[in-house]
Amino acid sequence: MEEFRKEPLTVLLIILNILVFLAVEVTGTSQDVLHMLDCGAAYTPLIVENGEVYRLFTSMFLHFGISHLANNMLVLFVLGSRLERVAGRVRFLIIYLLGGLSGNIISMLFELRQQEYSVSAGASGAVFAAMGAMIYIVIRNRGWLEDLSMRQILIMAAFSLYFGFTSSGVDNAAHIGGMISGFVLAVVLYHPRRKI
């Protein structure tokens, strides 16, 4: 209950992702690509040719399986709660949503360049945006923030990127795009002592 009072948006985002996952499982299965498309997963040809731009947003709340959901929500809980505390609720939400959207847009542009398309979903672009924002904020705070050091956040980022590149079916363009977007958004939005 204390977490909800301190970081309500982080908790609400986690609950929302879990509820969406349960709704997907009740109506079908999150492992079924066609069902995930019906639920709003991202697929570049549908976005570009059919104008289904909403998929860039809805896909941020969909996950392929329980482990995909659990991994993203764990990192969101660890980083999101800190980001919400230090940047403020409004800035945290802007970084999370815009960073996630930017990651999906970058992923779409990468697919268009490569002419290779796959169905994608997950909060990882937004989670990586939170990670990118935290990297900048730790830099601004001279390499340390609360119990998080520059070394720890960089190790977490490096491990997360490495895991993505060594795993199959991972949207690495969304991860990198989200992280860069989160860093840039933090540069613009984060001003110590101003929290809204």
GROMACS elastic network, one bead per residue, 0.5 to 0.9 nm:
[ bonds ]
;  ai    aj funct       b0    kb
    1     4     6  0.51713   500
    1     5     6  0.65899   500
    1     6     6  0.89011   500
    2     5     6  0.51789   500
    2     6     6  0.62966   500
    2     7     6  0.85000   500
    3     6     6  0.51165   500
    3     7     6  0.56582   500
    3     8     6  0.70558   500
    3    10     6  0.89399   500
    3    11     6  0.74801   500
    3    81     6  0.83153   500
    4     7     6  0.53577   500
    4     9     6  0.79516   500
    4    10     6  0.81161   500
    4    11     6  0.60436   500
    4    12     6  0.81558   500
    5     8     6  0.57205   500
    6    81     6  0.82181   500
    6    84     6  0.86074   500
    6    85     6  0.72901   500
    7    10     6  0.56415   500
    7    11     6  0.65561   500
    7    12     6  0.88193   500
    7    80     6  0.83066   500
    7    81     6  0.56107   500
    7    82     6  0.82630   500
    7    84     6  0.61629   500
    7    85     6  0.66265   500
    7    89     6  0.78122   500
    8    11     6  0.52010   500
    8    12     6  0.60117   500
    8    13     6  0.85685   500
    8    81     6  0.86138   500
    8    84     6  0.86609   500
    8    89     6  0.82933   500
    9    13     6  0.59779   500
    9    14     6  0.84999   500
    9    80     6  0.86374   500
    9    81     6  0.83806   500
    9    84     6  0.75983   500
    9    89     6  0.68188   500
    9    92     6  0.83560   500
    9    93     6  0.74338   500
   10    13     6  0.52120   500
   10    14     6  0.62828   500
   10    15     6  0.86790   500
   10    76     6  0.72872   500
   10    77     6  0.66347   500
   10    80     6  0.57515   500
   10    81     6  0.58003   500
   10    84     6  0.72487   500
   10    89     6  0.89311   500
   10    92     6  0.88268   500
   10    93     6  0.87295   500
   11    14     6  0.51801   500
   11    15     6  0.61919   500
   11    16     6  0.85823   500
   11    77     6  0.75609   500
   11    80     6  0.89587   500
   11    81     6  0.81455   500
   12    15     6  0.50230   500
   12    16     6  0.59870   500
   12    17     6  0.85665   500
   13    16     6  0.50124   500
   13    17     6  0.61663   500
   13    18     6  0.86046   500
   13    61     6  0.89021   500
   13    73     6  0.88499   500
   13    76     6  0.87756   500
   14    17     6  0.52052   500
   14    18     6  0.62559   500
   14    19     6  0.86667   500
   14    73     6  0.60705   500
   14    74     6  0.89929   500
   14    76     6  0.76466   500
   14    77     6  0.76609   500
   15    18     6  0.50963   500
   15    19     6  0.60955   500
   15    20     6  0.85981   500
   16    19     6  0.50951   500
   16    20     6  0.61322   500
   16    21     6  0.85235   500
   16    61     6  0.76788   500
   17    20     6  0.51921   500
   17    21     6  0.61452   500
   17    22     6  0.86744   500
   17    60     6  0.86811   500
   17    61     6  0.53368   500
   17    62     6  0.70393   500
   17    63     6  0.83259   500
   17    69     6  0.77744   500
   17    73     6  0.81172   500
   17   123     6  0.83176   500
   18    21     6  0.50251   500
   18    22     6  0.62013   500
   18    23     6  0.86380   500
   18    61     6  0.86409   500
   18    69     6  0.76327   500
   18    73     6  0.87416   500
   19    22     6  0.50861   500
   19    23     6  0.61640   500
   19    24     6  0.86431   500
   20    23     6  0.50357   500
   20    24     6  0.62098   500
   20    25     6  0.86572   500
   20    61     6  0.67262   500
   20    62     6  0.67326   500
   20    63     6  0.87909   500
   21    24     6  0.51292   500
   21    25     6  0.62480   500
   21    26     6  0.86561   500
   21    30     6  0.73870   500
   21    61     6  0.79300   500
   21    62     6  0.63635   500
   21    63     6  0.66510   500
   21    64     6  0.87519   500
   21    65     6  0.83584   500
   21    66     6  0.82443   500
   21    69     6  0.78781   500
   22    25     6  0.50177   500
   22    26     6  0.60614   500
   22    27     6  0.86233   500
   23    26     6  0.51104   500
   23    27     6  0.62287   500
   23    28     6  0.84821   500
   24    27     6  0.53395   500
   24    28     6  0.59523   500
   24    29     6  0.60152   500
   24    30     6  0.60065   500
   24    35     6  0.80388   500
   24    36     6  0.76553   500
   24    39     6  0.72512   500
   24    62     6  0.81844   500
   25    28     6  0.51092   500
   25    30     6  0.59172   500
   25    31     6  0.89361   500
   26    29     6  0.72266   500
   27    35     6  0.85402   500
   28    31     6  0.87647   500
   28    32     6  0.76123   500
   28    35     6  0.65958   500
   28    36     6  0.87892   500
   29    32     6  0.55865   500
   29    33     6  0.87802   500
   29    35     6  0.69570   500
   29    36     6  0.78985   500
   29    64     6  0.87008   500
   29    65     6  0.82580   500
   30    33     6  0.74468   500
   30    35     6  0.71800   500
   30    36     6  0.61667   500
   30    62     6  0.81067   500
   30    63     6  0.66580   500
   30    64     6  0.50608   500
   30    65     6  0.55785   500
   30    66     6  0.85127   500
   31    35     6  0.82010   500
   31    36     6  0.77084   500
   31    63     6  0.86931   500
   31    64     6  0.54883   500
   31    65     6  0.59960   500
   32    35     6  0.53251   500
   32    36     6  0.62132   500
   32    37     6  0.87183   500
   32    64     6  0.83052   500
   33    36     6  0.50250   500
   33    37     6  0.61907   500
   33    38     6  0.86767   500
   33    41     6  0.85238   500
   33    64     6  0.85972   500
   33   119     6  0.71247   500
   34    37     6  0.50110   500
   34    38     6  0.62873   500
   34    39     6  0.86817   500
   35    39     6  0.62562   500
   35    40     6  0.88042   500
   35    41     6  0.88682   500
   36    40     6  0.63358   500
   36    41     6  0.54617   500
   36    42     6  0.88513   500
   36    59     6  0.88653   500
   36    62     6  0.77191   500
   36    63     6  0.85621   500
   36    64     6  0.81725   500
   36   119     6  0.84176   500
   36   120     6  0.89492   500
   36   121     6  0.82709   500
   37    40     6  0.51526   500
   37    42     6  0.71213   500
   37    43     6  0.77117   500
   37    55     6  0.89116   500
   37   119     6  0.74776   500
   37   120     6  0.89597   500
   38    41     6  0.73476   500
   39    58     6  0.81034   500
   39    59     6  0.83861   500
   39    62     6  0.80415   500
   40    43     6  0.89582   500
   40    54     6  0.77717   500
   40    55     6  0.53373   500
   40    56     6  0.85900   500
   40    57     6  0.85158   500
   40    58     6  0.54613   500
   40    59     6  0.57416   500
   40    62     6  0.78234   500
   40   121     6  0.85166   500
   41    55     6  0.58754   500
   41    56     6  0.79923   500
   41    57     6  0.89174   500
   41    58     6  0.66295   500
   41    60     6  0.81573   500
   41    61     6  0.88202   500
   41    62     6  0.67938   500
   41    63     6  0.88208   500
   41   119     6  0.65615   500
   41   120     6  0.59395   500
   41   121     6  0.52892   500
   41   122     6  0.85072   500
   42    46     6  0.79512   500
   42    47     6  0.74306   500
   42    52     6  0.89569   500
   42    53     6  0.88539   500
   42    54     6  0.87358   500
   42    56     6  0.60092   500
   42    57     6  0.84931   500
   42    58     6  0.78556   500
   42    59     6  0.55331   500
   42    60     6  0.88106   500
   42   104     6  0.82366   500
   42   108     6  0.87446   500
   42   118     6  0.83184   500
   42   119     6  0.56657   500
   42   120     6  0.51204   500
   42   121     6  0.61357   500
   43    46     6  0.56200   500
   43    47     6  0.63447   500
   43    48     6  0.88136   500
   43    55     6  0.76184   500
   43    56     6  0.87668   500
   43   108     6  0.81661   500
   43   117     6  0.70339   500
   43   118     6  0.62405   500
   43   120     6  0.65183   500
   44    47     6  0.50261   500
   44    48     6  0.59875   500
   44    49     6  0.81532   500
   44   107     6  0.89427   500
   44   108     6  0.57885   500
   44   109     6  0.85812   500
   44   111     6  0.73239   500
   44   112     6  0.75485   500
   44   117     6  0.64773   500
   44   118     6  0.76505   500
   44   119     6  0.78967   500
   45    48     6  0.52445   500
   45    49     6  0.54479   500
   45    50     6  0.72719   500
   45    51     6  0.89177   500
   45   112     6  0.87972   500
   45   117     6  0.76330   500
   46    49     6  0.54823   500
   46    51     6  0.66488   500
   46    52     6  0.58898   500
   46    53     6  0.83035   500
   46    55     6  0.86449   500
   47    50     6  0.57333   500
   47    53     6  0.51160   500
   47    54     6  0.79561   500
   47    55     6  0.69095   500
   47    56     6  0.79399   500
   47   108     6  0.87380   500
   48    51     6  0.53897   500
   48    52     6  0.71692   500
   48    53     6  0.76049   500
   48   108     6  0.89962   500
   49    52     6  0.80475   500
   50    53     6  0.84636   500
   51    54     6  0.84701   500
   52    55     6  0.60789   500
   52    56     6  0.83722   500
   53    56     6  0.58391   500
   53    57     6  0.78361   500
   54    57     6  0.54459   500
   54    58     6  0.62323   500
   54    59     6  0.84921   500
   55    59     6  0.55545   500
   55    60     6  0.84258   500
   56    59     6  0.59061   500
   56    60     6  0.72533   500
   56   100     6  0.85950   500
   56   101     6  0.60961   500
   56   102     6  0.88023   500
   56   104     6  0.58891   500
   56   105     6  0.70186   500
   56   108     6  0.88733   500
   57    60     6  0.56288   500
   57    61     6  0.78445   500
   57    97     6  0.82401   500
   57   100     6  0.79534   500
   57   101     6  0.62013   500
   57   104     6  0.82357   500
   58    61     6  0.57876   500
   58    62     6  0.71024   500
   58   121     6  0.83790   500
   59    62     6  0.52396   500
   59    63     6  0.80599   500
   59   104     6  0.86596   500
   59   120     6  0.71328   500
   59   122     6  0.60627   500
   59   123     6  0.76906   500
   60    63     6  0.81782   500
   60    97     6  0.86341   500
   60   100     6  0.68865   500
   60   101     6  0.79095   500
   60   104     6  0.84449   500
   60   121     6  0.60739   500
   60   124     6  0.76493   500
   60   125     6  0.75800   500
   60   126     6  0.73459   500
   61   121     6  0.74411   500
   61   122     6  0.59921   500
   61   123     6  0.58754   500
   62    69     6  0.81656   500
   62   120     6  0.89474   500
   62   121     6  0.54270   500
   62   122     6  0.51603   500
   62   123     6  0.72352   500
   63    66     6  0.75310   500
   63    67     6  0.88050   500
   63    68     6  0.59458   500
   63    69     6  0.55271   500
   63   120     6  0.87907   500
   63   121     6  0.57248   500
   63   123     6  0.75759   500
   64    67     6  0.80674   500
   64    68     6  0.59076   500
   64    69     6  0.73254   500
   64   120     6  0.87445   500
   64   121     6  0.71256   500
   64   122     6  0.74489   500
   65    68     6  0.55143   500
   65    69     6  0.65588   500
   65    70     6  0.88118   500
   66    69     6  0.50993   500
   66    70     6  0.59792   500
   66    71     6  0.85701   500
   67    71     6  0.59940   500
   67    72     6  0.85263   500
   68    71     6  0.54592   500
   68    72     6  0.64003   500
   68    73     6  0.86784   500
   68   122     6  0.76211   500
   69    72     6  0.53898   500
   69    73     6  0.60657   500
   69    74     6  0.85401   500
   69   122     6  0.75647   500
   69   123     6  0.81541   500
   70    73     6  0.51853   500
   70    74     6  0.60129   500
   70    75     6  0.86981   500
   71    74     6  0.52872   500
   71    75     6  0.64706   500
   71    76     6  0.86222   500
   71   124     6  0.89980   500
   72    75     6  0.53774   500
   72    76     6  0.60580   500
   72    77     6  0.85929   500
   72   122     6  0.78304   500
   72   123     6  0.63904   500
   72   124     6  0.59897   500
   72   127     6  0.69192   500
   73    77     6  0.59707   500
   73    78     6  0.85911   500
   73   123     6  0.82253   500
   73   127     6  0.84783   500
   74    77     6  0.51373   500
   74    78     6  0.63313   500
   74    79     6  0.86783   500
   75    78     6  0.51140   500
   75    79     6  0.59602   500
   75    80     6  0.76344   500
   75   127     6  0.69907   500
   75   128     6  0.89601   500
   75   131     6  0.88194   500
   76    79     6  0.53378   500
   76    81     6  0.74138   500
   76   123     6  0.87949   500
   76   124     6  0.88012   500
   76   126     6  0.87596   500
   76   127     6  0.57504   500
   76   128     6  0.88900   500
   76   130     6  0.77667   500
   76   131     6  0.88915   500
   77    80     6  0.53834   500
   77    81     6  0.56904   500
   77    82     6  0.84076   500
   78    81     6  0.60246   500
   78    82     6  0.69060   500
   79    82     6  0.53339   500
   79    83     6  0.60937   500
   79    84     6  0.85542   500
   79   127     6  0.79996   500
   79   130     6  0.65373   500
   79   131     6  0.66036   500
   79   134     6  0.74570   500
   80    84     6  0.59103   500
   80    85     6  0.84696   500
   80    92     6  0.76774   500
   80    96     6  0.84914   500
   80   127     6  0.77378   500
   80   130     6  0.63283   500
   80   131     6  0.83556   500
   81    84     6  0.52155   500
   81    85     6  0.62707   500
   81    86     6  0.88314   500
   82    85     6  0.51402   500
   82    86     6  0.62482   500
   82    87     6  0.83784   500
   82   134     6  0.82622   500
   82   145     6  0.89205   500
   82   146     6  0.84333   500
   83    86     6  0.53424   500
   83    87     6  0.56478   500
   83    88     6  0.74449   500
   83    89     6  0.85280   500
   83    91     6  0.88460   500
   83    92     6  0.62034   500
   83   130     6  0.69684   500
   83   131     6  0.87611   500
   83   133     6  0.77178   500
   83   134     6  0.65158   500
   83   137     6  0.86111   500
   84    87     6  0.55105   500
   84    88     6  0.50492   500
   84    89     6  0.52340   500
   84    90     6  0.82691   500
   84    91     6  0.76898   500
   84    92     6  0.51472   500
   84    93     6  0.80061   500
   85    88     6  0.56201   500
   85    89     6  0.73602   500
   85    92     6  0.85668   500
   85   195     6  0.83601   500
   86    89     6  0.88514   500
   86    92     6  0.88193   500
   86   137     6  0.84966   500
   86   145     6  0.88553   500
   86   190     6  0.87530   500
   86   192     6  0.79244   500
   86   193     6  0.86391   500
   86   195     6  0.72416   500
   87    90     6  0.81400   500
   87    91     6  0.59474   500
   87    92     6  0.61232   500
   87   137     6  0.85649   500
   87   186     6  0.85251   500
   87   189     6  0.82084   500
   87   190     6  0.60353   500
   87   191     6  0.76760   500
   87   192     6  0.76748   500
   87   193     6  0.87629   500
   87   194     6  0.76193   500
   87   195     6  0.56668   500
   87   196     6  0.76154   500
   88    91     6  0.56093   500
   88    92     6  0.60167   500
   88    93     6  0.86747   500
   88   190     6  0.89189   500
   88   194     6  0.78041   500
   89    92     6  0.50919   500
   89    93     6  0.61652   500
   89    94     6  0.86484   500
   89   195     6  0.75073   500
   89   196     6  0.59070   500
   90    93     6  0.52186   500
   90    94     6  0.62299   500
   90    95     6  0.86637   500
   90   195     6  0.82271   500
   90   196     6  0.56463   500
   91    94     6  0.50457   500
   91    95     6  0.60874   500
   91    96     6  0.84789   500
   91   185     6  0.89558   500
   91   186     6  0.83467   500
   91   189     6  0.66110   500
   91   190     6  0.75675   500
   91   195     6  0.79314   500
   91   196     6  0.69466   500
   92    95     6  0.51874   500
   92    96     6  0.60620   500
   92    97     6  0.86049   500
   92   130     6  0.78775   500
   93    96     6  0.50522   500
   93    97     6  0.60091   500
   93    98     6  0.82062   500
   94    97     6  0.53900   500
   94    98     6  0.56533   500
   94    99     6  0.76527   500
   94   185     6  0.83349   500
   95    98     6  0.54533   500
   95    99     6  0.52799   500
   95   100     6  0.79481   500
   95   126     6  0.78080   500
   95   129     6  0.65849   500
   95   130     6  0.67212   500
   95   133     6  0.75231   500
   95   181     6  0.81335   500
   95   182     6  0.58366   500
   95   183     6  0.88484   500
   95   185     6  0.61242   500
   95   186     6  0.71725   500
   95   189     6  0.85250   500
   96    99     6  0.52917   500
   96   100     6  0.59510   500
   96   101     6  0.85647   500
   96   125     6  0.85846   500
   96   127     6  0.69274   500
   96   128     6  0.86846   500
   96   129     6  0.61165   500
   96   130     6  0.60743   500
   96   178     6  0.89356   500
   96   182     6  0.75393   500
   97   100     6  0.51564   500
   97   101     6  0.61301   500
   97   102     6  0.85140   500
   97   126     6  0.63037   500
   97   129     6  0.86545   500
   98   101     6  0.50237   500
   98   102     6  0.59320   500
   98   103     6  0.84405   500
   98   126     6  0.77491   500
   98   129     6  0.84333   500
   98   178     6  0.87207   500
   98   181     6  0.79054   500
   98   182     6  0.81107   500
   98   185     6  0.83504   500
   99   102     6  0.50663   500
   99   103     6  0.61060   500
   99   104     6  0.86770   500
   99   125     6  0.68624   500
   99   126     6  0.53802   500
   99   127     6  0.83879   500
   99   128     6  0.79849   500
   99   130     6  0.77634   500
   99   177     6  0.79565   500
   99   178     6  0.51142   500
   99   179     6  0.74835   500
   99   180     6  0.82707   500
   99   181     6  0.51863   500
   99   182     6  0.51998   500
   99   183     6  0.88445   500
   99   185     6  0.75778   500
  100   103     6  0.50888   500
  100   104     6  0.63316   500
  100   105     6  0.86871   500
  100   123     6  0.71625   500
  100   124     6  0.75725   500
  100   127     6  0.73698   500
  100   128     6  0.78941   500
  100   129     6  0.64435   500
  100   174     6  0.78656   500
  100   175     6  0.88414   500
  100   177     6  0.84300   500
  100   178     6  0.56426   500
  100   179     6  0.89269   500
  100   181     6  0.82374   500
  100   182     6  0.84008   500
  101   104     6  0.51257   500
  101   105     6  0.61653   500
  101   106     6  0.86166   500
  101   125     6  0.75685   500
  101   126     6  0.74026   500
  101   174     6  0.89478   500
  101   178     6  0.78544   500
  102   105     6  0.50010   500
  102   106     6  0.60826   500
  102   107     6  0.84592   500
  102   125     6  0.80134   500
  102   126     6  0.86315   500
  102   129     6  0.89678   500
  102   174     6  0.79412   500
  102   177     6  0.65455   500
  102   178     6  0.61741   500
  102   181     6  0.64491   500
  102   182     6  0.89181   500
  103   106     6  0.51653   500
  103   107     6  0.61300   500
  103   108     6  0.86283   500
  103   124     6  0.88938   500
  103   125     6  0.51932   500
  103   126     6  0.73481   500
  103   128     6  0.86493   500
  103   129     6  0.80041   500
  103   173     6  0.70823   500
  103   175     6  0.64667   500
  103   176     6  0.71845   500
  103   179     6  0.77558   500
  103   180     6  0.84342   500
  103   181     6  0.71468   500
  104   108     6  0.61201   500
  104   109     6  0.86447   500
  104   120     6  0.89882   500
  104   125     6  0.68232   500
  104   173     6  0.80319   500
  104   174     6  0.52928   500
  104   175     6  0.86936   500
  104   177     6  0.76115   500
  104   178     6  0.77283   500
  105   108     6  0.50034   500
  105   109     6  0.62056   500
  105   110     6  0.85530   500
  105   174     6  0.77863   500
  105   177     6  0.82685   500
  106   109     6  0.51027   500
  106   110     6  0.61059   500
  106   111     6  0.86190   500
  106   173     6  0.65410   500
  106   174     6  0.63451   500
  106   176     6  0.87652   500
  106   177     6  0.57928   500
  106   178     6  0.83488   500
  107   110     6  0.50481   500
  107   111     6  0.62212   500
  107   112     6  0.86648   500
  107   171     6  0.72676   500
  107   172     6  0.79126   500
  107   175     6  0.85490   500
  107   176     6  0.89821   500
  107   177     6  0.72715   500
  108   111     6  0.51056   500
  108   112     6  0.62137   500
  108   113     6  0.86773   500
  108   117     6  0.85967   500
  108   173     6  0.85266   500
  108   174     6  0.84698   500
  109   112     6  0.50379   500
  109   113     6  0.62488   500
  109   114     6  0.86590   500
  110   113     6  0.51202   500
  110   114     6  0.61919   500
  110   115     6  0.83530   500
  110   116     6  0.88365   500
  110   173     6  0.70175   500
  111   115     6  0.55618   500
  111   116     6  0.54688   500
  111   117     6  0.58521   500
  111   118     6  0.83593   500
  111   173     6  0.88941   500
  112   116     6  0.70990   500
  112   117     6  0.77894   500
  113   116     6  0.81405   500
  114   117     6  0.83110   500
  118   169     6  0.86992   500
  120   169     6  0.86375   500
  120   170     6  0.83837   500
  120   171     6  0.70833   500
  121   124     6  0.85002   500
  121   171     6  0.86259   500
  122   125     6  0.73685   500
  122   126     6  0.86384   500
  123   126     6  0.54073   500
  123   127     6  0.60464   500
  123   128     6  0.85878   500
  124   128     6  0.58320   500
  124   129     6  0.82882   500
  124   171     6  0.87577   500
  124   174     6  0.75781   500
  124   175     6  0.63466   500
  124   178     6  0.79904   500
  125   128     6  0.51545   500
  125   129     6  0.61968   500
  125   130     6  0.88192   500
  125   171     6  0.86822   500
  125   172     6  0.89343   500
  125   173     6  0.87514   500
  125   174     6  0.51316   500
  125   176     6  0.78100   500
  125   177     6  0.72050   500
  125   179     6  0.73061   500
  126   130     6  0.64235   500
  126   131     6  0.86929   500
  126   174     6  0.87529   500
  126   175     6  0.82297   500
  126   178     6  0.60029   500
  126   179     6  0.81204   500
  126   182     6  0.80817   500
  127   130     6  0.50879   500
  127   131     6  0.63599   500
  127   132     6  0.87446   500
  127   175     6  0.83140   500
  127   178     6  0.76097   500
  127   179     6  0.81200   500
  128   132     6  0.60713   500
  128   133     6  0.84626   500
  128   157     6  0.81659   500
  128   160     6  0.88519   500
  128   174     6  0.84923   500
  128   175     6  0.57509   500
  128   176     6  0.74259   500
  128   177     6  0.82931   500
  128   178     6  0.52370   500
  128   180     6  0.83848   500
  128   181     6  0.88284   500
  128   182     6  0.72555   500
  129   132     6  0.50245   500
  129   133     6  0.61132   500
  129   134     6  0.85405   500
  129   175     6  0.80185   500
  129   176     6  0.86917   500
  129   177     6  0.80316   500
  129   180     6  0.69854   500
  129   181     6  0.60630   500
  129   183     6  0.69246   500
  129   185     6  0.86144   500
  130   133     6  0.50581   500
  130   134     6  0.61339   500
  130   135     6  0.86795   500
  130   178     6  0.82051   500
  130   179     6  0.72372   500
  130   182     6  0.58795   500
  130   183     6  0.81270   500
  131   134     6  0.50782   500
  131   135     6  0.62798   500
  131   136     6  0.88653   500
  131   153     6  0.77148   500
  131   156     6  0.86389   500
  131   157     6  0.70268   500
  131   178     6  0.86684   500
  131   179     6  0.62420   500
  131   182     6  0.71223   500
  131   183     6  0.79424   500
  132   135     6  0.51440   500
  132   136     6  0.65848   500
  132   137     6  0.87924   500
  132   157     6  0.82698   500
  132   178     6  0.75251   500
  132   180     6  0.60804   500
  132   181     6  0.72915   500
  132   184     6  0.80808   500
  132   185     6  0.89222   500
  132   186     6  0.80418   500
  133   136     6  0.52860   500
  133   137     6  0.62236   500
  133   138     6  0.86621   500
  133   179     6  0.74618   500
  133   180     6  0.84432   500
  133   181     6  0.82151   500
  133   184     6  0.74843   500
  133   185     6  0.70551   500
  133   186     6  0.50281   500
  133   187     6  0.79036   500
  133   190     6  0.86772   500
  134   138     6  0.59402   500
  134   139     6  0.83974   500
  134   153     6  0.76310   500
  134   182     6  0.82645   500
  134   183     6  0.75393   500
  134   186     6  0.79888   500
  135   138     6  0.52830   500
  135   139     6  0.62642   500
  135   140     6  0.87155   500
  135   143     6  0.89204   500
  135   150     6  0.71716   500
  135   153     6  0.64857   500
  135   154     6  0.73003   500
  135   157     6  0.88033   500
  135   183     6  0.69854   500
  136   139     6  0.50322   500
  136   140     6  0.61895   500
  136   141     6  0.86642   500
  136   182     6  0.87404   500
  136   183     6  0.57800   500
  136   184     6  0.83788   500
  136   186     6  0.66153   500
  136   187     6  0.69629   500
  136   190     6  0.89144   500
  137   141     6  0.61908   500
  137   142     6  0.87925   500
  137   143     6  0.85945   500
  137   144     6  0.88418   500
  137   145     6  0.78554   500
  137   183     6  0.85725   500
  137   186     6  0.72150   500
  137   187     6  0.82884   500
  137   190     6  0.74157   500
  137   192     6  0.89192   500
  138   142     6  0.64292   500
  138   143     6  0.50693   500
  138   144     6  0.54167   500
  138   145     6  0.56527   500
  138   148     6  0.78876   500
  138   149     6  0.71077   500
  138   150     6  0.61068   500
  138   153     6  0.83074   500
  139   142     6  0.52377   500
  139   143     6  0.50179   500
  139   144     6  0.74923   500
  139   145     6  0.89432   500
  139   150     6  0.70929   500
  140   143     6  0.72788   500
  140   144     6  0.87340   500
  140   192     6  0.86089   500
  141   144     6  0.58322   500
  141   145     6  0.63248   500
  141   192     6  0.87777   500
  142   145     6  0.82618   500
  142   150     6  0.84827   500
  143   148     6  0.85529   500
  143   149     6  0.57797   500
  143   151     6  0.80394   500
  144   147     6  0.73494   500
  144   148     6  0.58411   500
  144   150     6  0.59712   500
  144   151     6  0.89390   500
  145   148     6  0.51749   500
  145   149     6  0.63050   500
  145   150     6  0.83263   500
  146   149     6  0.81001   500
  148   151     6  0.83145   500
  148   152     6  0.63224   500
  148   153     6  0.68793   500
  149   152     6  0.51907   500
  149   153     6  0.64035   500
  149   154     6  0.86279   500
  150   153     6  0.53323   500
  150   154     6  0.60895   500
  150   155     6  0.85010   500
  151   154     6  0.52416   500
  151   155     6  0.60511   500
  151   156     6  0.85557   500
  152   155     6  0.51524   500
  152   156     6  0.61330   500
  152   157     6  0.86135   500
  153   156     6  0.50273   500
  153   157     6  0.61192   500
  153   158     6  0.85546   500
  154   158     6  0.59747   500
  154   159     6  0.84134   500
  155   158     6  0.50674   500
  155   159     6  0.59426   500
  155   160     6  0.83898   500
  156   159     6  0.52170   500
  156   160     6  0.60450   500
  156   161     6  0.85980   500
  157   160     6  0.51442   500
  157   161     6  0.61593   500
  157   162     6  0.84917   500
  157   179     6  0.88733   500
  158   161     6  0.52051   500
  158   162     6  0.59780   500
  158   163     6  0.84846   500
  159   162     6  0.50057   500
  159   163     6  0.59882   500
  159   164     6  0.85314   500
  160   163     6  0.51666   500
  160   164     6  0.62897   500
  160   165     6  0.88277   500
  160   175     6  0.89586   500
  161   164     6  0.50454   500
  161   165     6  0.62774   500
  161   166     6  0.86778   500
  161   172     6  0.75506   500
  161   175     6  0.74692   500
  161   176     6  0.78582   500
  162   165     6  0.51770   500
  162   166     6  0.61369   500
  162   167     6  0.85209   500
  163   166     6  0.52787   500
  163   167     6  0.60553   500
  164   167     6  0.53218   500
  164   168     6  0.77612   500
  164   169     6  0.86502   500
  164   170     6  0.57432   500
  164   171     6  0.75707   500
  164   172     6  0.60962   500
  164   175     6  0.82163   500
  165   168     6  0.77207   500
  165   170     6  0.74124   500
  165   171     6  0.88796   500
  165   172     6  0.66920   500
  166   170     6  0.88595   500
  167   170     6  0.63863   500
  168   171     6  0.89686   500
  170   173     6  0.88033   500
  170   174     6  0.89749   500
  170   175     6  0.88431   500
  171   174     6  0.55318   500
  171   175     6  0.66169   500
  172   176     6  0.61584   500
  172   177     6  0.82805   500
  173   176     6  0.52892   500
  173   177     6  0.57895   500
  173   178     6  0.82365   500
  174   178     6  0.57064   500
  174   179     6  0.83659   500
  175   178     6  0.51675   500
  175   179     6  0.61615   500
  175   180     6  0.86853   500
  176   179     6  0.51159   500
  176   180     6  0.61684   500
  176   181     6  0.84339   500
  177   180     6  0.52911   500
  177   181     6  0.59760   500
  177   182     6  0.84611   500
  178   181     6  0.50459   500
  178   182     6  0.59537   500
  178   183     6  0.85394   500
  179   182     6  0.51289   500
  179   183     6  0.62249   500
  179   184     6  0.87069   500
  180   183     6  0.51410   500
  180   184     6  0.62444   500
  180   185     6  0.85774   500
  181   184     6  0.51379   500
  181   185     6  0.59926   500
  181   186     6  0.84741   500
  182   185     6  0.50745   500
  182   186     6  0.60607   500
  182   187     6  0.85893   500
  183   186     6  0.51833   500
  183   187     6  0.63166   500
  183   188     6  0.88706   500
  184   187     6  0.50359   500
  184   188     6  0.64489   500
  184   189     6  0.86592   500
  185   188     6  0.51235   500
  185   189     6  0.59067   500
  185   190     6  0.79459   500
  186   190     6  0.50141   500
  186   191     6  0.85961   500
  187   190     6  0.59661   500
  187   191     6  0.83875   500
  188   191     6  0.83467   500
  190   194     6  0.78721   500
  190   195     6  0.85502   500
  191   194     6  0.57022   500
  191   195     6  0.79809   500
  192   195     6  0.76976   500
